[in-house]
Amino acid sequence: MKIQLWSYNYDPEPTGIAPLSRVWVHAMRERGHEVDVVAAHPHYPEPVWGVRRRPYRELRDGVPVTRLPLWIGRATATQRMRQEATFAGALALAAPWLGRRPDVIVAVSPSFPALGPAMLNAWARRVPWVLWLQDILPDGASATGLVDAGPLLQAARRFERAAYRAAAHVVVLSDTFRENLRDKGVPDAKITKIYNPASRPVATAPRPPDAGEPNAVLTMGNIGYSQNLEAMVRAFEANEELEEADATMVLAGDGMACEAVRDAINTHRVRITGIIDDEALTRELERAKVALVSQHYEGAEFNVPSKLMNFMGQGLATVASVGPHSEVSRILEASEGGWVTDSSHPEEAARTLAEVLRQPEEVARRSANALDFARANFTAAHCAERFEKVLDAVLVDRVPHTAQGTSG
């Protein structure tokens, strides 16, 4: 197949959707498909790659990438919406010159506004497109306060439903996403759940029982408001058992809430690294005894943190502070690869961490379970194989319609 991936974020951005898109592209190419990428100029989580005012093309590890300019800014809701709107505008203008016609377009959301040009381009070129849903943006924007209830949110929800109708198929990350789309009228036959792949190679053997420092906790990735890390840091430092054990927490990442989290730190036992390179992150993963995944917001679940796939893929048992009906909760309970606590009570996660760090044998057992589940569900090859079946089915479904139109 000739596949065009429309992904707002792509390599060399180190966190978020970009590493997932990169892993997916290379896995699909390994299966013999031709893949090219349409993406924004690199900008996330910080605009350290400068500014480009014109579209340009590049090769990244042999992959053709068309880069589009955007007005970078994320400090306020207005800036974030403007940034995405300029990308959508650039995409609409560039669409007629995006190279030869592909067999199928895979459009990643977010960017949410960019789905408009995806729909129009697919219609104009008579190419089917598949929506790869990483975040349910209207729900996420509402839950995080980015958009208030009102005409703008109502318009976003109408646009969301139009995108679901126009897409030939929708790939979701979780059963909670599937249920969300069903409630919005999307036919179940049009939805396929495919877990995101780990963006780091999945380990081939369990971690040794004595791996990691005895009381080291790691979380990584985006430090945003929905991660509730400010409250998690306060709960961690306030727990007397964790203090007596001199337990440490490392937050490997950066994001919009980073300054608030830094202000919450009062001891030497919590450290924020900022964005670090792969070698440094590998050291932090090797040093950790257990991982932490946290999420807290009101309303429906609108994303699944990719850090969980990477933690489990490295054979790290995870303590989660999440909604009781979230996909993180489902994965950890199904795999027995960690422990789940209610995100409404961050102190519960701190108590669980204190208990877990006193049980090295149980940590080792759940770490092995986590890796087993990751090897069965989170490898790039597994994701690509399942995606290939979706794309094959989409193209097969189009053949009779095309033939019928020609004969008529």
Secondary structure, DSSP 8 states (H G I E B T S, - for coil): -EEEEE-SS-TT--STHHHHHHHHHHHHHHTT-EEEEEEE-S-SSS-TT----S-EEEEETTEEEEEE------SSHHHHHHHHHHHHHHHHHHGGGSSS--SEEEEEESSSTTHHHHHHHHHHHT--EEEEESB-HHHHHHHTTSS-TTHHHHHHHHHHHHHHHHSSEEEESSHHHHHHHHHTT--GGGEEE-----SS---SS---TT-S-TTEEEEEEE--GGGTHHHHHHHHHH-HHHHHTT-EEEEEEE-TTHHHHHHH--STTEEE--S--HHHHHHHHHH-SEEEEE---SSS--B--THHHHHHHTT--EEEEE-TTSHHHHHHHHHT-EEEEETT-HHHHHHHHHHHTT-HHHHHHHHHHHHHHHHHHS-HHHHHHHHHHHHHHHHHHHHHHHHHHHH-
